[in-house]
């Protein structure tokens, strides 16, 4: 079987079931492995927390999201992208997709989230079932790495010069609907551990 072109491999991530497969710096591991609400953890490490909504619209899902949200082929989804800011510094870029087949009954608050935290909504709803975490190293050519850097530059924040960004994703279910959340941890998140350890 012919190997995919190198450019194609840079645009896809190999999602792993265990964080150790990433060989990530140890400082990232507590963030990647957070089992509760990431929003609550970020709030505990900062004086002020804000969700900056970049957009919420229909889009074509990424190639490595198709099977994860149980689509038979790449198609249009509802897409939400945000920056999570601690003390006004972007520390996480989050990307959420919901199949177009989902209804307002499945995800009643999704369309009206605005700059409210999706994580708080998910963890506060007893009908939501959380799947297992998956982890990946995103190279510079991966669409989410490109979008994260573009979002930072658009907001006057220098893009990280690292070649790899570490990410995790999780599939959520509510009634008949699915929702996939991918969180890309920016290097600035490590500063929260160093400067706010007294709040942990």
matplotlib code that plots the C-alpha trace (Angstrom):
import matplotlib.pyplot as plt

x = [0.0, 1.4, 2.3, 0.4, 2.3, 4.3, 2.1, -1.0, 0.6, 1.4, -2.3, -3.5, -2.7, -2.3, -4.6, -3.4, -5.3, -2.6, -0.8, 2.6, 2.5, 3.0, 6.4, 5.3, 7.2, 6.1, 4.7, 2.0, 0.8, -1.4, -3.2, -3.6, -4.8, -7.3, -10.3, -12.6, -13.6, -10.6, -12.5, -12.5, -8.8, -7.9, -10.0, -8.1, -4.8, -5.7, -7.4, -9.6, -10.9, -12.5, -13.8, -13.2, -15.4, -13.6, -16.6, -19.5, -20.7, -21.1, -17.9, -16.5, -15.1, -11.4, -10.3, -9.2, -12.6, -14.8, -14.7, -14.5, -17.9, -19.2, -19.7, -19.3, -17.5, -16.3, -19.3, -20.6, -20.8, -21.5, -18.1, -17.1, -13.7, -12.6, -9.5, -9.5, -7.8, -6.3, -5.5, -6.1, -3.4, -4.6, -3.6, -5.8, -7.3, -10.5, -12.3, -15.7, -17.7, -21.3, -22.9, -25.5, -27.9, -27.9, -31.0, -31.7, -33.0, -29.6, -27.6, -30.1, -27.6, -24.9, -26.3, -26.6, -23.3, -21.7, -18.7, -20.0, -17.9, -18.9, -17.1, -19.2, -22.3, -21.2, -20.1, -23.2, -25.6, -26.4, -27.6, -24.1, -21.9, -18.2, -16.1, -12.4, -9.6, -7.4, -4.1, -2.0, 1.0, 0.0, 2.7, 2.7, 0.9, -2.1, -5.2, -5.8, -2.2, -2.5, -5.8, -4.4, -1.4, -3.6, -6.0, -3.1, -1.6, -5.0, -5.3, -1.8, -0.2, 3.1, 2.6, 4.6, 7.7, 7.5, 7.1, 4.7, 1.5, 0.0, -3.7, -6.4, -9.9, -13.0, -16.4, -19.5, -23.0, -26.4, -29.5, -29.0, -26.3, -22.5, -20.1, -16.3, -14.1, -10.4, -8.3, -4.9, -2.6, -0.5, 3.0, 1.7, -0.4, 2.8, 3.3, 0.1, 1.7, 4.8, 3.1, -0.1, 0.9, -0.5, -4.0, -3.9]
y = [0.0, 3.4, 5.7, 9.0, 12.1, 13.7, 16.9, 14.7, 13.1, 16.6, 17.4, 14.4, 13.3, 9.9, 9.9, 7.6, 6.1, 6.9, 10.1, 8.3, 7.6, 11.4, 11.5, 15.0, 17.1, 16.1, 19.6, 19.0, 15.7, 17.0, 19.2, 16.5, 14.0, 16.3, 14.1, 16.8, 20.1, 21.8, 25.1, 24.6, 23.7, 26.9, 29.0, 27.6, 28.7, 32.3, 35.4, 35.8, 33.3, 34.1, 32.1, 34.0, 32.7, 32.9, 31.6, 29.2, 28.1, 25.2, 23.8, 20.6, 18.4, 17.5, 14.2, 12.8, 13.8, 11.9, 8.4, 9.9, 11.5, 8.4, 9.9, 7.6, 10.3, 13.9, 16.2, 19.4, 19.8, 22.6, 23.9, 26.1, 27.4, 29.4, 30.6, 29.9, 32.8, 33.0, 36.5, 37.6, 35.2, 32.5, 29.1, 26.6, 26.6, 24.5, 23.1, 21.5, 19.7, 18.4, 16.4, 18.3, 15.5, 16.6, 18.3, 21.0, 18.2, 16.5, 19.7, 22.4, 25.0, 24.6, 27.1, 29.9, 29.4, 32.6, 33.1, 30.8, 27.7, 24.6, 22.5, 23.8, 23.0, 19.4, 18.6, 20.1, 18.0, 14.6, 13.4, 13.9, 10.8, 11.4, 9.1, 8.3, 10.8, 10.5, 12.3, 13.5, 15.5, 18.2, 19.1, 22.6, 21.5, 20.1, 22.2, 22.8, 23.8, 26.2, 27.6, 28.0, 29.9, 32.1, 32.9, 34.0, 36.2, 37.7, 38.7, 40.2, 37.3, 35.9, 32.3, 29.7, 28.7, 25.0, 22.5, 20.4, 21.3, 18.8, 18.0, 15.8, 15.1, 13.5, 12.4, 13.3, 11.8, 13.2, 11.5, 10.6, 13.3, 13.2, 16.1, 16.0, 18.5, 18.9, 21.0, 22.2, 23.2, 26.3, 26.5, 29.5, 27.0, 25.8, 29.3, 28.8, 25.9, 27.9, 31.1, 29.9, 26.7, 28.1, 27.9, 24.3]
z = [0.0, -1.0, 1.9, 2.1, 1.0, 3.7, 3.5, 4.2, 7.2, 8.7, 8.4, 10.4, 14.0, 15.4, 18.4, 21.2, 24.1, 26.7, 27.4, 27.7, 24.0, 23.4, 25.2, 26.2, 28.7, 32.2, 33.0, 30.3, 31.8, 34.6, 32.1, 29.6, 32.2, 34.0, 34.7, 35.8, 34.3, 32.6, 33.1, 36.8, 36.8, 34.8, 37.1, 40.1, 38.5, 37.6, 39.0, 36.0, 33.4, 30.1, 27.1, 23.9, 21.2, 17.8, 15.8, 15.8, 12.4, 10.0, 8.4, 7.0, 9.7, 9.7, 8.2, 11.6, 13.2, 10.8, 12.4, 15.9, 15.6, 13.8, 10.3, 7.3, 5.3, 5.8, 5.9, 7.4, 11.1, 13.6, 14.6, 17.6, 18.3, 21.3, 23.2, 26.9, 28.6, 32.1, 33.3, 29.7, 28.4, 25.9, 27.3, 25.5, 22.0, 22.0, 18.9, 19.1, 16.4, 16.4, 13.6, 11.6, 12.6, 16.2, 17.4, 19.9, 22.2, 22.1, 22.8, 24.0, 25.0, 22.3, 19.8, 22.4, 24.3, 23.2, 25.5, 28.2, 29.0, 27.2, 29.7, 32.6, 30.6, 29.9, 33.4, 34.9, 32.9, 34.3, 30.8, 29.3, 29.1, 28.7, 26.6, 27.1, 26.5, 23.5, 23.1, 20.1, 19.1, 16.5, 14.1, 12.6, 9.5, 11.3, 10.8, 14.5, 15.1, 12.2, 13.5, 17.0, 15.8, 13.5, 16.4, 18.6, 15.9, 15.1, 18.8, 18.9, 20.7, 19.3, 18.0, 19.9, 18.0, 19.1, 16.3, 18.4, 20.2, 22.6, 22.5, 23.8, 22.7, 24.1, 22.7, 24.6, 24.2, 25.2, 24.1, 20.4, 19.9, 19.9, 20.4, 20.0, 22.0, 21.2, 23.5, 22.3, 25.1, 24.4, 26.0, 28.1, 30.1, 31.8, 33.3, 35.3, 37.1, 37.9, 39.0, 40.6, 42.5, 45.7, 44.1, 43.2]

ax = plt.figure().add_subplot(projection="3d")
ax.plot(x, y, z, "-o")
ax.set_aspect("equal")
plt.show()
